[in-house]
Amino acid sequence: MGRFKEIIIEAAAPYERGVQYGEQAREEITLCIERYKEHFAAMGRMSWEEARSRVTPIRQLLLKDYQDCLSEVEGIAKGSDTDFVDLMVLNARYEFLHFPTDGECTAFALLREATEDGLVYVGQNWDNRPFVLEHTLIVRETEENGTRIIGTTEAGQLIRNGMNSHGLGMCANSLNSIFDRAGVGVPANFLRRKLLSLESLDQMIAWLVNAPRTVSNNYCLASAENRAFDVEAVPTAPWLLLPEDNILTHANHLVGDRTVDAYQGMKFRGELLYKLLAKKNGRITTDYVKECLKNHENFPDSLCAHMLEGETEMRKMWQTNASIIYNLDQLEMDICYGPPCQGEYVTYTL
């Protein structure tokens, strides 16, 4: 059974925490950079060197409100003996490689009234290119104020999704709107990391609404206060979506206003997951959630995605690289390495 490498970060200051991260994941960070250099070249949309040339204005924008995150990336570069600009490209790769796609993640949140144990959950199937799996990490981080965070990310990147000791959880998935454009905005990775340092859901929403952005991204948020929201963060005013009958699901298409979705292909994963969960509304267990996340309807574009038999090109296909369930009351994470139909969930306690 595969298992993600886990790193533990406990230094007081962001830079020192980054150094600890880099030292523990040096090999995986080097691999991640090498793989993405190859991926940029294969995609042909932007060269790695062109992406590097666009880092300076992004860094200048981040200096005002994201200095702590920048310092952490600087520390990761120091600890892993890698180039800071290369790490900035990794942390902005979503923006640099942004394009319409029918792949990627499906997220959900469940309020107490929906679950058999009366607990609040948020989670997702995190889909990406299969080559990403080898350098995906579980990161535990304790901040100077005592906030504890656990989540997953690609080596060298700030935490991409997770939960914290304030009972807050955040998962995300890509979006493409007609408003998306090239430009300088806060990379989603920096915003996600900032959200996980906050103490309330209202603070999370305020940061999401006010962050300058040039491309769209979706955020599924929940708290142990029995609240959940989905924020479709487009470059214009974001849309805020609420649970329906205590269940919230979202995939890779806009729900707030579908006419501004840049990708007009078939949409079904978010709706399918809602339909499956709604069948046991009020009696949903984590075991049932796991079964739902293994669903193969409309394969290969299914909730549980993996490479086709005989496929070897890891840049063409999408794969569920991690299936994750965050228990926000008991602060536990169940995570499966790779497609959930092929692996087992492992429990981590925050």
C-alpha positions in Angstrom: 0.0 0.0 0.0 1.4 3.4 -1.0 1.8 6.1 1.6 2.6 9.8 1.4 5.8 11.1 2.9 5.0 13.2 6.0 7.0 16.2 7.1 6.7 18.0 10.5 7.4 21.7 10.8 7.5 23.4 14.2 9.8 26.4 14.1 8.6 29.7 15.4 9.1 32.0 12.4 7.9 31.4 8.8 11.4 31.4 7.3 12.7 28.8 9.8 9.6 26.7 9.2 10.4 26.8 5.5 13.9 25.7 6.1 12.6 22.7 8.1 10.3 21.9 5.2 13.0 22.1 2.6 15.5 20.0 4.6 13.0 17.2 5.0 11.7 17.2 1.4 14.8 18.1 -0.6 14.7 15.0 -2.8 11.0 15.4 -3.5 11.3 19.1 -4.2 14.1 18.5 -6.7 12.0 15.9 -8.4 9.0 18.2 -8.5 11.0 21.0 -10.2 12.4 18.6 -12.8 9.0 17.1 -13.6 7.4 20.5 -14.0 10.2 21.8 -16.2 9.4 18.8 -18.5 5.6 19.4 -18.1 5.9 23.1 -19.1 7.9 22.1 -22.2 5.4 19.4 -23.1 2.4 21.6 -22.7 3.9 24.3 -24.9 1.9 27.1 -23.4 4.7 28.8 -21.6 8.4 28.0 -21.1 9.8 27.6 -17.7 12.1 30.5 -18.3 9.2 32.7 -19.3 7.4 31.7 -16.1 10.5 32.7 -14.1 10.5 36.1 -15.8 7.0 36.8 -14.4 7.8 36.1 -10.8 9.1 39.5 -9.8 5.8 41.5 -10.1 4.0 38.6 -8.3 6.5 38.8 -5.5 6.0 42.6 -5.2 2.2 42.1 -4.9 2.6 39.5 -2.2 5.0 41.6 -0.1 2.0 43.6 1.4 -0.3 40.9 2.8 1.6 37.6 2.2 5.1 38.3 3.6 4.8 35.4 6.0 4.1 33.0 3.1 6.9 34.5 1.0 9.3 34.0 3.9 8.2 30.4 4.1 9.0 29.9 0.4 12.4 31.6 0.9 13.1 29.2 3.7 12.0 26.2 1.6 14.5 27.3 -1.0 17.3 27.6 1.6 16.5 24.3 3.3 16.3 22.3 0.0 19.2 24.1 -1.7 17.0 25.1 -4.6 16.4 28.4 -6.4 13.7 30.7 -4.9 12.4 31.7 -8.3 11.9 28.1 -9.3 9.9 27.6 -6.2 7.8 30.6 -6.9 7.0 29.1 -10.4 5.9 25.9 -8.6 3.7 27.9 -6.3 2.2 29.8 -9.2 2.0 26.9 -11.7 -1.8 26.9 -11.5 -1.9 30.5 -12.9 0.9 29.9 -15.4 -0.6 26.7 -16.8 -4.3 27.8 -16.5 -6.5 26.6 -19.3 -9.9 25.0 -19.7 -10.0 21.4 -18.8 -12.6 18.7 -18.0 -10.4 17.1 -15.3 -9.4 17.8 -11.8 -11.0 17.8 -8.4 -14.4 17.2 -6.7 -15.0 18.7 -3.3 -17.7 18.4 -0.6 -18.8 19.5 2.8 -21.3 17.8 5.2 -23.0 19.6 8.1 -24.0 17.8 11.3 -27.6 17.2 10.2 -26.3 15.2 7.2 -24.1 12.8 9.1 -24.8 9.7 11.2 -22.3 10.7 13.9 -23.4 14.4 14.0 -19.9 15.6 13.0 -18.8 18.1 10.3 -16.7 17.0 7.4 -15.0 18.6 4.3 -12.9 16.8 1.7 -12.2 16.1 -1.9 -10.8 13.8 -4.5 -7.7 15.7 -5.6 -7.2 15.0 -9.3 -4.1 15.9 -11.2 -1.5 14.5 -13.6 -0.3 11.1 -12.5 3.3 12.2 -12.3 2.4 14.5 -9.4 1.7 11.6 -7.1 5.4 10.8 -6.4 6.2 14.2 -5.0 3.0 14.8 -3.0 3.4 15.3 0.7 1.5 15.4 4.0 2.6 18.5 5.9 2.1 19.2 9.6 2.8 22.7 10.6 2.6 24.6 13.9 2.6 28.4 13.7 4.1 30.8 16.2 0.7 31.5 17.7 0.0 27.8 18.3 -2.2 27.2 15.3 -1.7 23.6 14.1 -2.3 22.7 10.4 -2.3 19.4 8.6 -2.7 19.2 4.8 -1.4 18.0 1.5 0.7 19.6 -1.2 3.2 19.1 -3.9 6.8 19.2 -2.7 8.1 22.8 -2.7 4.6 24.3 -2.6 2.8 25.8 0.3 0.0 23.6 1.8 -2.8 23.3 -0.9 -5.7 22.0 1.2 -6.1 21.0 4.8 -7.6 21.8 8.2 -6.4 23.6 11.3 -6.8 23.4 15.1 -9.5 26.0 15.0 -11.8 23.5 13.4 -11.5 25.0 9.9 -11.1 23.0 6.7 -10.5 24.0 3.1 -10.4 22.1 -0.2 -10.1 23.6 -3.6 -10.6 22.8 -7.3 -9.9 24.6 -10.6 -12.4 26.8 -12.4 -12.2 28.6 -15.8 -14.3 31.7 -16.4 -14.5 34.1 -19.3 -13.0 36.7 -17.0 -9.7 34.8 -16.6 -6.7 36.6 -18.1 -2.9 36.8 -17.9 -1.7 39.3 -15.3 -0.5 39.7 -11.8 -2.6 38.4 -8.9 -2.3 36.4 -5.7 -1.4 32.8 -6.7 -4.0 30.4 -5.3 -1.3 28.5 -3.4 -0.5 31.6 -1.4 -4.1 32.3 -0.7 -4.8 28.7 0.4 -1.9 28.8 2.8 -3.1 32.1 4.3 -6.7 30.7 4.7 -5.4 27.8 6.8 -3.7 30.2 9.3 -7.0 32.0 10.1 -9.3 31.4 13.1 -12.8 31.8 11.7 -14.8 31.0 8.6 -15.8 34.7 8.3 -12.1 35.6 8.1 -11.6 33.0 5.4 -14.4 34.5 3.2 -13.1 38.0 3.7 -9.6 37.1 2.5 -11.1 35.2 -0.5 -13.4 38.1 -1.5 -10.7 40.8 -1.2 -7.7 38.9 -2.8 -6.7 40.3 -6.2 -6.8 37.5 -8.8 -6.5 37.1 -12.6 -7.8 33.5 -12.9 -10.6 31.6 -11.2 -10.4 29.0 -8.5 -13.0 27.3 -6.3 -12.8 27.0 -2.5 -15.0 24.6 -0.4 -14.9 25.7 3.2 -16.3 24.4 6.4 -16.0 24.8 10.2 -16.7 22.8 13.3 -19.3 25.6 14.1 -21.5 23.7 11.6 -21.1 26.1 8.8 -20.0 25.5 5.2 -19.7 27.7 2.1 -18.4 27.3 -1.4 -16.7 30.3 -2.9 -16.4 30.5 -6.7 -13.5 33.0 -6.8 -13.6 34.5 -10.2 -11.6 37.7 -11.0 -14.7 39.7 -10.7 -17.0 39.5 -7.7 -16.9 35.9 -6.3 -20.1 33.8 -5.9 -20.9 32.4 -2.5 -22.8 29.1 -2.5 -24.6 27.5 0.5 -25.2 23.8 1.4 -28.5 22.3 0.1 -30.1 20.2 2.7 -26.8 20.3 4.7 -24.8 18.9 1.8 -22.4 20.9 -0.4 -20.6 19.6 -3.4 -18.6 21.2 -6.2 -16.5 20.1 -9.2 -14.9 22.1 -12.0 -17.7 24.2 -13.4 -19.3 27.4 -12.3 -22.7 27.1 -10.6 -23.3 30.8 -9.6 -23.6 31.8 -13.3 -22.9 29.1 -15.8 -23.0 31.5 -18.7 -19.6 32.8 -17.7 -18.0 29.3 -17.6 -15.2 29.2 -20.2 -15.5 25.4 -20.4 -18.9 24.4 -21.7 -18.4 20.7 -21.8 -20.4 18.1 -19.9 -20.7 18.8 -16.2 -21.6 16.0 -13.8 -19.1 15.2 -11.1 -20.4 17.7 -8.5 -24.0 16.9 -9.2 -23.3 13.1 -9.1 -21.5 13.3 -5.8 -24.5 15.4 -4.4 -26.9 12.8 -5.6 -25.0 9.9 -4.1 -24.6 11.7 -0.7 -28.2 12.8 -0.6 -29.4 9.1 -0.8 -28.2 8.8 2.8 -28.8 12.3 4.0 -28.9 12.3 7.8 -27.2 8.8 7.9 -24.0 9.5 6.0 -21.0 7.7 7.4 -17.3 8.2 6.5 -17.4 4.7 5.1 -20.2 5.7 2.8 -18.4 8.9 1.8 -15.4 6.7 0.8 -17.6 4.5 -1.3 -19.0 7.6 -3.1 -15.5 8.9 -3.8 -14.7 5.5 -5.5 -17.5 5.9 -8.0 -16.7 5.2 -11.6 -19.8 6.5 -13.4 -18.8 8.2 -16.7 -15.3 6.7 -16.5 -12.6 7.8 -17.3 -14.1 11.3 -16.4 -15.4 9.9 -13.1 -15.3 10.9 -9.5 -12.5 8.3 -9.0 -10.1 8.9 -11.9 -7.1 6.9 -13.0 -5.1 6.1 -16.0 -6.5 3.9 -18.7 -5.1 0.3 -18.9 -2.0 0.4 -21.0 -1.6 4.2 -20.9 1.9 5.3 -20.1 2.0 9.0 -20.9 1.5 10.6 -17.5 0.8 14.1 -18.9 -2.2 13.2 -21.0 -4.5 11.6 -18.3 -5.9 12.7 -15.0 -5.8 10.6 -11.9 -7.1 10.9 -8.4 -3.8 11.4 -6.6 -5.3 11.7 -3.1 -8.8 11.1 -1.7 -9.2 13.1 1.5 -11.8 13.5 4.3 -11.3 16.0 7.1 -13.2 15.5 10.3 -13.4 19.0 11.7 -14.7 18.1 15.1 -12.3 15.4 16.0 -9.5 16.9 13.9 -8.7 13.8 12.0 -7.8 13.3 8.3 -8.5 10.1 6.4 -6.4 10.1 3.2 -5.9 7.5 0.5 -2.7 7.4 -1.6 -3.7 7.4 -5.2 -7.2 6.4 -6.6 -9.4 5.3 -3.7 -10.6 2.3 -5.6 -7.1 1.0 -5.6 -5.8 1.9 -2.1 -6.7 2.2 1.6 -7.4 5.3 3.7 -5.0 6.1 6.5 -6.1 8.2 9.5 -3.9 11.1 10.8 -4.9 13.0 14.0 -4.1 16.7 14.3 
